[in-house]
Amino acid sequence: MTVGRDEVLKIASLAKLHLSEDEVDLYTDQMNEILDYMHHLDELDTENVEPLSHVLDQLNMTRRDEEEPSLSHDDALSNAPDSDGEYFVVPSVIEKS
C-alpha cells in the first residue's frame, strides 16, 4: 500500500490544514516511509513471542488527587486573544450542516 497525493490532501482537508505543494510532496514521502517501515515489522518472526497487552508490568499507576494552587479566573483570561469576560472566545471549527 502506498499513500498518494490525493490521500494526503484528503487528510489535510479533514484536519482543516492548508498545505503548500512542497508540503504535500514532503508528507506523501514521509507517510510512505512510515508504511515501508511497518511492512518491515510484518516480516519479523514473532512465533515464540508471547502476546502483550502492556509493554511495562506497571498497570494503572495512579496518584492521589491533591488540590494545588492554580490561576485565578481573571489571570487565565488575561492572556486570551479574545474573551467575553467569562469564557475564552475561539473560532468555530465545526460546520453546521
N, C-alpha and C positions, 0 to 999 in steps of 0.2 A: 504494500500500500504506500502510495506517495501522496503528499499534500500539494495541491496546485494553487495557482494564483487565486482561482475562484473561491476555494475554501478559506484562504487567508482573508480575502475581502469579506466573506460572509461572517467569519468570526469577528473581524474588526467592526462590522456593522452591528452585530449583536451586542458588542461591548461599547458601542457608541464612540468608536475611535476613528479618526480620520488619518489615514496613512499616506505618506508620500510614496512614489514609485520605488524609491530606494528602500524604504522600509518594507514594502510588500515583498520585494526580492529578498531582503535580509531575513524576514520572518519565514518566508517559504523555505529558504535554505536551512534555517535553524530547526524548523519543525521536521523537515526530512532527516536531518542529522539525528534528532531525538528518536524518530521512528526506526532509523537504521540501528541505533544502539539497542532499542527494545527488541529488535529481531535477533541481535546477537545474544541477548539474555534468553530468548526462546531456545537457543541451541545448547544451553547449559544442561549437563546431566544432573538432575535433581532426584533421581530414583531412590537413593538411600538417605535423602534428607527428610526428616520428619516435618510435617506442616506446622507452621507457627501462626498464632493469631496476634502475637505481640513480639517485637524484636527484643524487648527487655523483659526480665522477670517481674519488674515492678508494675503492679496494677493498681489503678485507682489511687494514685498518690494525691492526697488532699491535704489541705491545711485548714486550720480553724479560721473562720471569718473574724476579722478584728477591725473595729472601727478605727479609721485613721483620719487625720486632718486632710481636707480637700479644698478645692477652690470654692469660693463663695459664688453664688449665682451671678452677681454683678461682675466678678473677676472673670468668670468663664465667658461671659458675653462681651467683655471689654475688647477682646481681640478679634471678634467675629467681624467679617466684612459686612454683614448685614444681619440685623435682628429686629424684632418688633418690640423689644424691651423685655420680653419674657422667653422667647424662643429664638433659635437660630433660623434664619431665612435662607433657604437653599433653592437653586434652580430645580424646576420639575424635571424628573428623568423618566417618568412613566407616562407614556402617551395614552390619552383617552381614546377608547375605541367606540 
